């Protein structure tokens, strides 16, 4: 049984759903953003501001490589994880990749505070739509399974749990 990698836009519920699924299944939970913050000793927003996005993406790739070596669990990734083909290859080689699909209008309602989301500092709604459009094909082509994550947390957790039991 390999990892279950949760991918999708910021605000799609990857961390919340991942933590709940891992708890229900008694599997480890890993959060790539948390690992990047731990190794960088700063928040994602601070790392973006201090080092820029390219350096952040390098840290993210190292975190993925680290998780690949750990016991199989449920992994919440950052929204931009699919921008690097190496990340996608590592995720696919070590488990199943699940896209939590959510419409940008729903994401906009979910994301109230943008202070910890450096890509949304200017014009949240417009940026969400632009990012979603830019990444849509990468998300779909990177996913083994697509789960509609617009419903209740319980429904999404149940759907992802079913994927886990198949892996």
C-alpha positions in Angstrom: 0.0 0.0 0.0 1.5 3.3 -1.1 0.9 7.0 -0.2 -2.3 8.7 -1.1 -1.3 12.2 -2.4 -4.0 14.9 -2.3 -3.6 17.5 -4.9 -5.7 20.5 -5.9 -6.1 24.2 -5.6 -5.5 26.1 -2.4 -8.7 25.9 -0.3 -9.8 22.6 -1.8 -9.5 20.9 1.6 -6.3 18.9 1.2 -5.0 19.4 4.7 -8.3 19.0 6.5 -9.4 16.0 4.4 -6.0 14.4 4.6 -5.8 14.7 8.4 -9.3 13.2 8.8 -8.7 10.3 6.3 -5.4 9.4 7.9 -6.9 9.5 11.4 -9.8 7.2 10.3 -7.5 4.7 8.6 -4.7 4.9 11.3 -2.2 5.9 8.7 0.5 8.7 9.0 -0.5 12.1 7.8 2.1 14.3 6.1 1.6 18.0 5.0 4.1 19.2 2.5 3.5 22.9 3.4 4.2 22.1 7.1 7.4 20.2 6.2 8.6 23.2 4.1 7.8 25.6 6.9 9.7 23.4 9.4 12.8 23.1 7.3 12.7 26.7 6.2 11.9 27.9 9.8 9.4 30.4 8.4 5.8 30.5 7.1 5.0 29.9 3.5 4.3 33.6 3.1 7.6 34.5 4.7 9.5 32.1 2.5 7.9 33.4 -0.6 8.8 37.0 0.4 12.3 36.3 1.6 13.4 33.7 -1.0 10.9 33.9 -3.9 8.8 31.3 -5.5 11.6 29.4 -7.3 13.4 28.7 -4.0 10.1 27.8 -2.3 9.5 25.2 -5.1 12.9 23.7 -4.5 12.1 23.3 -0.8 8.8 21.8 -1.8 10.5 19.2 -4.1 12.9 18.2 -1.3 9.9 17.7 1.0 8.2 15.5 -1.5 11.4 13.4 -1.9 11.5 13.1 1.9 7.9 11.9 2.2 8.4 9.3 -0.5 10.9 7.6 1.8 8.5 7.5 4.8 5.9 4.9 5.7 2.8 5.0 3.5 0.4 7.6 4.5 -2.0 10.3 3.4 -0.2 13.4 2.1 -1.6 17.0 1.7 0.4 18.8 -1.0 0.7 22.5 -1.8 -1.5 23.8 -4.6 1.4 24.3 -6.9 3.0 20.8 -6.4 2.0 19.7 -10.0 4.0 22.6 -11.6 7.1 20.4 -11.3 7.0 17.2 -13.4 9.6 15.6 -10.9 7.1 16.0 -8.1 4.4 14.4 -10.2 6.7 11.5 -11.0 7.7 11.0 -7.4 4.1 11.0 -6.3 2.9 8.6 -8.9 5.8 6.2 -8.3 5.0 6.0 -4.6 1.2 5.8 -4.5 -2.0 7.2 -5.8 -2.7 10.8 -6.6 -6.2 12.2 -5.8 -7.4 15.5 -7.2 -9.8 17.3 -4.8 -11.7 19.3 -7.5 -13.4 22.5 -6.5 -14.8 25.3 -8.6 -12.9 28.7 -8.1 -16.1 30.4 -7.0 -16.4 27.9 -4.1 -12.7 28.4 -3.3 -13.2 32.1 -3.2 -16.0 31.7 -0.6 -13.8 29.3 1.4 -10.6 31.4 1.4 -11.3 34.4 3.6 -7.9 35.3 4.9 -5.2 35.7 2.2 -2.3 36.6 4.5 -0.9 33.1 4.4 -1.5 32.7 0.6 1.2 34.7 -1.2 -0.2 34.1 -4.6 -3.5 35.7 -3.6 -2.3 39.0 -2.2 -3.7 41.1 -5.1 -7.3 40.5 -6.3 -8.2 37.1 -4.7 -11.1 36.2 -6.9 -9.5 37.0 -10.2 -6.2 35.3 -9.1 -8.1 32.2 -8.0 -9.8 31.9 -11.4 -6.5 32.6 -13.3 -4.5 30.0 -11.3 -7.3 27.4 -11.6 -7.4 27.9 -15.3 -3.6 27.8 -15.6 -3.3 24.6 -13.6 -6.4 22.7 -14.6 -4.8 20.4 -17.2 -1.8 19.7 -14.9 -4.1 18.7 -12.1 -6.2 16.4 -14.3 -3.2 14.8 -16.0 -1.4 14.3 -12.6 -4.4 12.7 -10.9 -5.2 9.0 -10.8 -8.6 9.7 -9.3 -10.7 12.9 -9.2 -12.9 13.5 -6.2 -15.5 16.3 -6.2 -14.6 18.3 -3.1 -17.4 20.8 -3.2 -19.7 18.8 -0.8 -19.5 18.4 2.9 -16.2 17.4 4.5 -17.7 14.1 5.6 -18.7 13.3 2.0 -15.2 14.2 0.7 -13.5 12.2 3.4 -15.7 9.2 2.7 -14.8 9.4 -1.0 -11.1 9.7 -0.4 -11.2 6.9 2.2 -12.7 4.7 -0.5 -9.8 5.5 -2.8 -7.4 4.6 0.1 -8.9 1.3 0.6 -8.3 0.5 -3.1 -4.6 1.4 -2.8 
